[in-house]
Amino acid sequence: MIRTSCWRVCSKPYDTHQLLARLLDGSEFDEYKADYGKTIVCGYGRIDGWAVGIVANNREIVRSAKGEMQVGGVIYSDSADKAARFILNCNQRRIPLVFLQDVTGFMVGTRAEQGGIIKDGAKLVNAVANSIVPKFTIILGNSYGAGNYAMCGKAYDPRFIYAWPTAQIAVMGGAQASKTLLTIRLAALEKQGQQLDEAGRKAMLDEIQKKYDETTTPIHAASRLWVDGIISPTDTRAVISRGIAVASHNDDLPDMKNGVFQV
C-alpha cells in the first residue's frame, strides 16, 4: 500500500518530464513546441505500445520566450494556444489523448486579458469539448476551477477520469476559498451589528478551512462520481493501457466539428 504522503506531488514545484519518463515506454517523449507555452507539456509517446498524445500541466516555475516568469500549474495564453493546436493535431491523426491534471486555473488580471487569455482559453476549451478521439484523464494533484474543464474534466466526457490519492478537486484552493468565505460571513455579522475579535476570526477561519478541506479530497469526489475512482500512481500505466485497448474496439469516430478557430 502506498502512503499518500509519499506522493504529495501537489505540495511543491516539480518537473512533469520526470513523471512522463516513468509513464511512457522507454521514457521516450517527442515533445511538441517545447520552448513555447511551458506551463503545459504536450507531446507524443507510447504506453504499452499504444500511441498517445500527452497534455500535462507542468508545475515547474518557468520563463516564457519573452523572459516573463510563469507559475507552474497555471494556464497562460501561450500554453492554452499550444495545447489547443496539439489537441487538434491528435484529432486529425486519430491519436488518443491522455490528460494529466495538476492545475490551479487560468491566469487572471489585466495583463493576462490584454495578452489574449480569454481568446486562447476559449480556444482550448473548444478543442477539448469537441475532440472526438478517446480521452483519458488522470488527476495527479490540484484540479481547480476552470482548469478542471480545460484539462478534460468530467464534464467533457473522457472515457475515464481517475484520481491519485494526492488529488485536490475544488473551485479554488482551500486557503483562498476559506478567506473568501470568511469575508462573506464577517460581512453578514457586521450587518447584524456583531463584531469578532482577532481570536474569533481565527477560530472561524480554522472551522471554515477544515470543512472546506474535507470536500476537496478524492474520496469526496469519488463518492459523488466526479471521478470514476482512485488509483495508485504505480497503476497509472496499466489503467491507461487497458482503457485504450478497450477504446480501440470502436474505430468508428465521427468527424470533428469545432467551428471557427481564432488564431
C-alpha positions in Angstrom: 0.0 0.0 0.0 1.4 3.4 -1.0 1.1 6.1 1.6 -0.4 9.4 0.4 2.5 11.4 1.9 4.9 9.6 -0.4 3.1 11.1 -3.4 2.4 14.6 -2.3 3.0 15.9 -5.8 0.9 19.0 -5.3 2.9 20.4 -2.4 5.8 21.8 -4.3 7.1 22.5 -7.9 8.3 19.5 -9.9 9.3 18.8 -13.5 6.5 16.9 -15.3 9.1 15.5 -17.7 10.4 13.3 -14.9 6.9 11.9 -14.3 6.5 11.2 -18.1 9.8 9.4 -18.2 8.3 6.9 -15.8 4.9 6.7 -17.5 5.9 6.3 -21.2 7.6 3.3 -22.9 11.3 3.6 -22.8 11.0 7.1 -21.3 10.7 8.3 -24.9 8.7 11.5 -25.4 8.5 13.6 -28.6 7.6 17.0 -27.2 5.5 19.5 -29.1 6.8 23.1 -29.1 9.0 22.5 -26.0 10.0 26.2 -25.8 6.6 27.7 -26.1 3.7 27.6 -23.5 5.9 25.8 -21.0 3.2 25.5 -18.2 1.5 22.8 -20.3 3.6 20.0 -21.7 2.4 18.4 -24.9 3.8 15.6 -27.0 3.7 12.1 -28.3 4.7 8.9 -26.7 3.6 5.3 -26.2 2.1 3.4 -23.3 2.4 -0.4 -23.6 2.9 0.1 -27.4 -0.2 2.3 -27.8 0.4 5.7 -29.4 -0.8 8.6 -27.2 -0.9 12.3 -27.1 0.0 13.8 -23.7 -1.4 17.0 -22.4 0.1 17.6 -18.9 0.3 20.5 -16.5 3.9 21.5 -15.7 4.3 22.5 -12.0 7.8 24.0 -12.6 8.3 27.7 -12.4 9.4 28.6 -15.9 10.2 31.6 -18.1 8.4 32.4 -21.4 10.2 33.3 -24.6 9.8 36.9 -23.6 11.5 36.3 -20.3 8.3 36.5 -18.2 8.2 34.3 -15.2 5.3 31.9 -15.2 3.9 29.9 -12.2 3.7 26.2 -12.7 0.2 24.7 -12.8 -1.4 27.9 -14.2 -2.7 28.0 -17.7 -1.3 31.1 -19.6 -2.3 32.4 -23.0 0.6 30.7 -24.8 0.1 27.4 -23.1 -3.6 27.4 -23.9 -2.9 28.2 -27.5 -0.2 25.4 -27.8 -2.4 22.8 -26.1 -5.4 23.6 -28.3 -3.3 23.2 -31.5 -1.8 20.0 -30.2 -5.3 18.5 -29.5 -6.4 19.4 -33.0 -3.3 17.6 -34.4 -4.1 14.5 -32.4 -7.7 14.5 -33.6 -6.5 14.8 -37.3 -4.2 11.8 -36.7 -6.7 9.9 -34.6 -4.3 9.6 -31.7 -5.9 9.1 -28.2 -5.3 11.9 -25.7 -4.1 11.5 -22.1 -4.6 14.5 -19.8 -2.5 14.7 -16.6 -4.1 17.3 -14.4 -2.3 19.3 -11.7 -3.9 22.7 -12.5 -4.7 25.7 -10.4 -6.7 27.5 -13.1 -6.2 30.2 -15.8 -4.0 33.2 -15.3 -6.1 36.3 -14.4 -5.6 40.0 -14.4 -5.4 43.0 -16.7 -2.1 41.9 -18.3 -3.4 38.4 -19.0 -6.6 39.7 -20.5 -4.7 42.1 -22.7 -2.4 39.2 -23.8 -5.4 37.2 -25.0 -6.1 34.7 -22.2 -9.9 34.8 -22.9 -9.5 34.1 -26.6 -6.9 31.4 -26.1 -8.6 29.9 -23.1 -11.8 29.6 -25.1 -9.9 28.0 -28.0 -8.5 25.3 -25.6 -12.0 24.6 -24.1 -13.4 24.4 -27.7 -10.8 21.9 -28.7 -11.3 19.7 -25.6 -15.1 19.9 -25.8 -15.2 18.9 -29.5 -12.4 16.4 -29.5 -13.6 13.0 -30.9 -10.6 10.8 -30.2 -10.7 8.7 -26.9 -9.7 10.9 -24.0 -8.4 9.7 -20.6 -7.8 11.9 -17.6 -5.7 11.4 -14.5 -5.8 14.0 -11.7 -2.4 14.0 -10.1 -2.7 16.9 -7.7 -4.7 20.1 -8.0 -7.8 20.3 -10.1 -9.3 23.8 -9.5 -11.9 25.8 -11.2 -12.0 26.3 -15.0 -8.7 24.4 -15.2 -10.6 21.2 -14.4 -12.7 21.8 -17.6 -9.8 22.9 -19.8 -7.8 19.8 -18.9 -10.7 17.4 -19.8 -12.7 17.2 -16.6 -15.8 15.0 -16.1 -18.0 17.5 -17.9 -16.1 16.9 -21.2 -16.7 13.1 -21.2 -13.4 11.4 -21.0 -13.5 7.6 -21.4 -12.5 7.6 -17.7 -11.2 10.0 -15.1 -9.2 8.7 -12.2 -7.6 10.5 -9.3 -4.4 9.8 -7.4 -4.6 9.9 -3.6 -3.0 13.3 -3.8 -5.8 14.9 -5.8 -7.4 18.1 -4.7 -10.7 18.8 -6.6 -12.4 22.1 -5.9 -13.4 25.5 -7.2 -10.2 27.0 -5.7 -7.5 26.2 -3.2 -8.5 25.7 0.4 -6.7 28.8 1.8 -8.2 31.2 -0.8 -11.7 29.7 -0.6 -11.7 29.9 3.2 -10.6 33.5 3.3 -13.4 34.4 0.7 -16.0 32.5 2.8 -14.7 34.2 6.0 -15.1 37.7 4.4 -18.7 36.8 3.4 -19.5 35.6 6.9 -17.9 38.6 8.6 -19.9 41.0 6.3 -23.1 39.2 7.3 -22.3 39.5 11.0 -21.5 43.3 10.6 -24.9 43.8 9.1 -26.4 42.3 12.2 -24.3 44.6 14.4 -21.8 42.0 15.5 -18.1 42.2 15.6 -15.5 39.4 16.1 -12.1 40.0 17.7 -8.9 38.5 16.2 -9.2 35.3 18.1 -12.8 34.8 16.9 -11.8 35.5 13.3 -9.1 32.9 13.5 -11.4 30.3 15.1 -14.0 30.9 12.4 -11.3 30.7 9.6 -10.0 27.4 11.0 -13.5 26.0 11.1 -14.3 27.0 7.5 -11.0 25.7 6.2 -11.4 22.4 8.0 -14.9 21.9 6.4 -13.7 23.0 3.0 -10.6 20.7 3.0 -12.8 17.7 3.7 -14.7 18.4 0.5 -11.6 18.6 -1.7 -10.4 15.0 -1.2 -10.5 12.4 -3.9 -12.7 10.3 -1.7 -15.3 13.1 -1.5 -15.1 13.4 -5.3 -15.4 9.7 -6.0 -18.4 9.4 -3.7 -20.2 12.0 -5.9 -19.0 10.5 -9.2 -16.9 13.5 -10.0 -14.1 10.9 -10.7 -14.5 7.2 -11.6 -12.2 6.0 -8.9 -8.9 6.5 -7.0 -5.8 4.6 -8.3 -2.3 4.1 -7.0 0.3 6.1 -9.0 2.1 2.8 -9.8 -1.0 1.5 -11.6 -1.3 4.5 -13.9 0.3 2.9 -16.9 -1.8 -0.2 -16.7 -5.0 1.7 -16.2 -4.4 3.9 -19.3 -3.2 1.0 -21.4 -6.4 -1.0 -20.5 -8.6 2.0 -21.3 -7.0 2.5 -24.8 -7.3 -1.3 -25.5 -11.0 -1.2 -24.8 -11.5 2.0 -26.8 -9.6 0.5 -29.8 -12.6 -1.8 -30.4 -14.6 1.2 -31.6 -12.8 2.8 -34.5 -15.9 4.5 -35.9 -15.2 8.1 -34.9 -17.4 11.0 -36.0 -16.0 14.0 -37.9 -14.7 16.7 -35.6 -16.8 19.9 -35.8 -15.3 22.7 -33.8 -16.5 25.7 -35.7 -14.2 28.6 -36.5 -10.9 28.9 -34.5 -9.5 32.3 -33.9 -5.7 32.5 -34.5 
